[in-house]
Amino acid sequence: MKRIACQTCHIPYQTFAADLVYDHASTGDTVIYDTSKFLSNDPLDPKKSIYGLTPTIWYPAIKEFKGRIVPVKSLLVNYWGDLDEMNNVVKPIFLWKIRELKKSFIKDDNGDGIPEINSFAEIKTFLQALKGKDKLGSPIALHPVLVKGGFLYQLDRRGEVEKIKHEHAEVLDFSISHQVMAGPGVIGARGCKECHSKKSSFFLRKVLVDPYDEKGKPVYIESWERLGIDKEKLNRLLMEQ
């Protein structure tokens, strides 16, 4: 009980879709994707839906907070910003400045009908455009950057796209308090192997970390990676020794 918060086991999943991605970067308008776009009622396979279960079910991400494992509802935010190199702070660029730029070079790589900023070529072209001026004659950004999927994208000294980790690009996590369960629905109610097995929905559940990679495909990690567990320890936890 000192290691795992009560809600981690007693809130095993949520039944209603929730906002998961806010994309301010691709079109200049806010495009919102909910959990049904990237998650499914199968915690091990976001592309698969388990027959007979409510299709909108999704499983929370799991993280460590103040020494305890807790469930969270993640929110991924993509946006263009202006980096202040003195204090390493990213100031978001007003969306009207993004909307007035030509975006014909942005392709819809994932086929959902909405173009997305994801390839290095698209990011490079946009970063170069953001060095220009807006319709009022003011610079759009002195040091333009893209914040997406845990990384900050900027142009290096050679004018090529550089991808680095940045605290402003981290996933935003919100605590979960609804749909508390008791009885057989609680994680672990069916025994130790519910979590400690090769098909563990606890350690192996997929967590979205980037809505689209360079080819437009979503990027996931598994819960054990978010918890900072190494492979050797994971094998022990999954009873594979």
C-alpha positions as CSV (number, residue, x, y, z in Angstrom):
1,M,0.0,0.0,0.0
2,K,3.0,2.3,0.4
3,R,4.0,1.6,-3.2
4,I,0.7,1.6,-5.1
5,A,-2.1,4.1,-4.6
6,C,-5.6,2.7,-4.0
7,Q,-7.0,4.2,-7.1
8,T,-4.4,2.4,-9.3
9,C,-6.2,-0.9,-8.8
10,H,-9.7,0.4,-8.0
11,I,-9.9,2.5,-11.1
12,P,-8.8,-0.1,-13.7
13,Y,-10.3,1.7,-16.7
14,Q,-12.6,4.5,-17.9
15,T,-15.7,4.0,-20.0
16,F,-16.1,7.4,-21.6
17,A,-13.8,9.0,-24.2
18,A,-11.6,11.8,-23.0
19,D,-9.4,14.4,-24.7
20,L,-6.0,13.0,-25.4
21,V,-4.3,15.2,-28.0
22,Y,-4.5,18.9,-28.6
23,D,-2.8,19.7,-32.0
24,H,-2.3,23.5,-32.4
25,A,0.5,23.1,-34.8
26,S,-0.7,21.4,-38.0
27,T,-3.4,23.7,-39.2
28,G,-3.3,26.8,-36.9
29,D,-6.7,25.7,-35.5
30,T,-7.0,23.5,-32.4
31,V,-7.6,19.9,-33.5
32,I,-8.7,17.7,-30.6
33,Y,-8.4,13.9,-30.7
34,D,-9.9,11.9,-27.9
35,T,-8.9,8.5,-26.5
36,S,-11.0,6.6,-29.1
37,K,-8.6,7.8,-31.8
38,F,-5.4,6.3,-30.3
39,L,-6.5,3.9,-27.6
40,S,-8.9,0.9,-27.5
41,N,-10.6,-1.4,-25.0
42,D,-7.6,-3.7,-25.4
43,P,-4.8,-2.3,-23.2
44,L,-2.1,-4.4,-25.0
45,D,-3.2,-3.4,-28.6
46,P,-4.5,0.1,-29.3
47,K,-5.5,-1.0,-32.8
48,K,-7.7,-3.9,-31.6
49,S,-11.1,-3.9,-30.1
50,I,-12.2,-6.7,-27.8
51,Y,-15.6,-8.0,-28.8
52,G,-18.3,-7.7,-26.1
53,L,-16.7,-4.8,-24.3
54,T,-17.8,-1.2,-24.4
55,P,-15.8,0.2,-27.4
56,T,-15.0,3.5,-25.7
57,I,-13.2,1.9,-22.8
58,W,-9.6,3.0,-22.4
59,Y,-6.9,2.3,-19.8
60,P,-5.2,5.1,-17.8
61,A,-1.5,5.6,-18.1
62,I,0.5,4.8,-14.9
63,K,3.2,7.0,-13.5
64,E,5.2,7.5,-10.3
65,F,4.1,10.4,-8.2
66,K,5.7,11.2,-4.8
67,G,6.9,7.7,-4.5
68,R,3.6,6.0,-5.3
69,I,2.3,4.5,-8.5
70,V,-0.9,6.3,-9.6
71,P,-3.2,6.2,-12.7
72,V,-3.4,9.3,-14.9
73,K,-5.2,10.7,-17.9
74,S,-2.5,12.0,-20.2
75,L,-2.8,15.0,-22.5
76,L,-0.4,15.5,-25.4
77,V,-0.1,19.1,-26.8
78,N,1.6,20.0,-30.1
79,Y,2.3,23.7,-30.7
80,W,4.8,26.2,-32.3
81,G,6.7,28.4,-30.0
82,D,9.4,31.0,-29.6
83,L,12.3,29.8,-27.5
84,D,13.9,32.3,-25.1
85,E,17.5,30.8,-25.0
86,M,18.4,32.8,-21.9
87,N,15.9,31.1,-19.6
88,N,15.1,28.1,-21.8
89,V,11.3,29.0,-21.8
90,V,9.1,28.4,-24.9
91,K,6.4,31.0,-25.5
92,P,3.6,29.7,-27.7
93,I,3.0,31.6,-31.0
94,F,-0.5,33.0,-31.5
95,L,-2.6,30.7,-33.7
96,W,-3.7,33.5,-36.0
97,K,0.0,33.8,-37.0
98,I,0.1,30.1,-37.8
99,R,-3.2,30.2,-39.8
100,E,-2.0,33.0,-42.1
101,L,1.0,31.0,-43.3
102,K,0.7,28.8,-46.4
103,K,0.6,25.2,-45.5
104,S,0.1,23.4,-48.8
105,F,3.3,21.4,-48.2
106,I,1.7,19.6,-45.2
107,K,0.5,16.1,-46.1
108,D,-2.1,13.8,-44.5
109,D,0.2,10.9,-43.9
110,N,-2.1,8.9,-41.6
111,G,-5.2,9.2,-43.9
112,D,-7.6,10.6,-41.4
113,G,-8.5,13.6,-43.6
114,I,-6.6,16.1,-41.5
115,P,-3.0,17.1,-42.5
116,E,-0.4,16.8,-39.7
117,I,3.0,18.2,-39.0
118,N,5.2,15.1,-38.6
119,S,8.0,14.8,-41.2
120,F,11.3,16.5,-40.8
121,A,10.8,18.1,-44.2
122,E,7.5,19.6,-43.1
123,I,8.9,20.8,-39.8
124,K,12.0,22.3,-41.4
125,T,9.8,24.3,-44.0
126,F,7.6,25.6,-41.2
127,L,10.4,26.6,-38.9
128,Q,12.0,28.5,-41.8
129,A,8.6,30.3,-42.5
130,L,8.3,31.2,-38.8
131,K,11.4,33.3,-39.0
132,G,9.5,35.7,-41.2
133,K,7.1,38.5,-40.3
134,D,3.4,38.5,-39.6
135,K,0.8,40.7,-41.4
136,L,1.5,43.5,-39.0
137,G,5.2,43.5,-39.9
138,S,6.4,42.1,-36.6
139,P,8.7,39.0,-36.4
140,I,6.7,35.8,-35.9
141,A,9.5,34.2,-33.8
142,L,13.1,34.9,-33.1
143,H,13.9,31.3,-32.3
144,P,11.0,29.2,-33.7
145,V,10.5,25.7,-32.3
146,L,7.9,22.9,-32.5
147,V,6.9,21.2,-29.3
148,K,5.6,17.7,-30.0
149,G,5.8,14.2,-28.5
150,G,8.1,14.9,-25.6
151,F,10.6,16.7,-27.9
152,L,11.5,20.2,-29.0
153,Y,12.3,20.6,-32.7
154,Q,14.5,23.5,-33.9
155,L,16.9,24.4,-36.6
156,D,20.6,23.8,-35.8
157,R,23.5,26.0,-37.1
158,R,23.4,24.2,-40.4
159,G,19.7,24.9,-40.9
160,E,18.7,21.2,-40.3
161,V,16.1,20.0,-37.9
162,E,17.4,19.2,-34.4
163,K,15.3,17.1,-32.0
164,I,16.0,17.4,-28.3
165,K,14.3,16.6,-25.0
166,H,12.7,19.6,-23.3
167,E,10.6,19.9,-20.2
168,H,7.9,22.0,-22.0
169,A,7.3,19.1,-24.3
170,E,6.6,16.6,-21.5
171,V,3.2,14.9,-21.4
172,L,0.6,16.6,-19.1
173,D,-0.9,14.2,-16.6
174,F,-4.1,14.6,-14.8
175,S,-5.2,12.6,-11.8
176,I,-8.2,10.2,-12.1
177,S,-10.9,9.9,-9.5
178,H,-14.0,8.6,-11.3
179,Q,-15.4,5.1,-11.8
180,V,-14.0,3.6,-8.6
181,M,-14.7,-0.2,-8.6
182,A,-14.9,-2.9,-6.1
183,G,-15.1,-6.7,-6.2
184,P,-14.0,-8.7,-9.3
185,G,-13.3,-5.6,-11.4
186,V,-10.4,-4.5,-9.2
187,I,-6.9,-5.1,-10.6
188,G,-5.5,-8.1,-8.9
189,A,-8.8,-9.5,-7.7
190,R,-8.2,-12.6,-9.9
191,G,-4.8,-13.3,-8.4
192,C,-1.1,-12.3,-8.7
193,K,-0.8,-13.5,-12.3
194,E,-3.3,-10.8,-13.4
195,C,-0.3,-8.4,-13.2
196,H,2.7,-10.7,-13.0
197,S,2.4,-12.6,-16.3
198,K,3.6,-12.3,-19.9
199,K,0.2,-10.8,-20.8
200,S,0.1,-8.3,-18.0
201,S,-2.3,-5.4,-18.7
202,F,-0.6,-3.5,-15.9
203,F,3.0,-3.5,-16.9
204,L,2.5,-4.0,-20.6
205,R,-0.4,-1.6,-21.4
206,K,0.3,0.8,-24.2
207,V,0.7,4.5,-23.5
208,L,0.6,7.1,-26.3
209,V,3.6,9.5,-26.3
210,D,3.4,11.0,-29.7
211,P,0.3,11.2,-32.0
212,Y,2.3,10.8,-35.1
213,D,5.9,10.0,-36.0
214,E,7.7,11.0,-39.2
215,K,5.5,8.6,-41.1
216,G,2.3,9.7,-39.4
217,K,2.0,6.7,-37.1
218,P,1.3,7.0,-33.4
219,V,4.1,6.2,-31.0
220,Y,3.6,4.2,-27.9
221,I,5.6,3.0,-24.9
222,E,4.6,0.4,-22.3
223,S,3.8,1.2,-18.6
224,W,7.0,-0.4,-17.4
225,E,9.0,2.1,-19.4
226,R,7.1,5.1,-18.0
227,L,7.8,3.7,-14.5
228,G,11.5,3.6,-15.2
229,I,11.7,-0.2,-14.8
230,D,14.6,-1.9,-16.7
231,K,14.3,-5.1,-18.7
232,E,15.9,-7.3,-16.1
233,K,13.5,-6.2,-13.4
234,L,10.5,-6.4,-15.8
235,N,11.3,-10.1,-16.5
236,R,11.3,-10.7,-12.8
237,L,8.0,-8.9,-12.4
238,L,6.5,-10.9,-15.2
239,M,7.6,-14.1,-13.6
240,E,9.9,-14.9,-16.5
241,Q,13.1,-15.8,-14.6
